[in-house]
Amino acid sequence: MAFTNRYQDPIVYTVCELLNVTQGEIASKSRLRKLSVARCLISYFLRRDTSMSLLEIGQVFGGRDHSTVIYQINQYKDLYATDKHFRSLADKIQSRLVHYDQKRSKYRI
């Protein structure tokens, strides 16, 4: 999977690492719960933290449609509001991304 946006790589890597999934699995057509949750998290953070379009985010997942990405982002919001485990996972990802961004900006010239 090629990363075209400088923020895309850390988001995908962090989610894959925490959920113990591969980037290839993310792009697959599998509907396993852990993969759909990973896609949901990646979609939300890519949309929030990058300038990627819905279509570009869909390409990260093997060419999914923009409406699928919208559905995943809405699913994130619903799960975040109702599922404590999901909220904890999303907060952990957010924390790692903030840490990564601070670390990256520390070494900027």
Buried (B, 14 or more C-beta within 10 A) or exposed (E): BEBEBEBBBBBBBBBBEBBEBEBEBBBBEEEEEEBEBBBBBBBBBBBEBBEBEBEBBBBBBEEBEEEBBBBBBEBBEEBBEEEEEBEEBBEEBBEBBEEBEEEEEEEEE
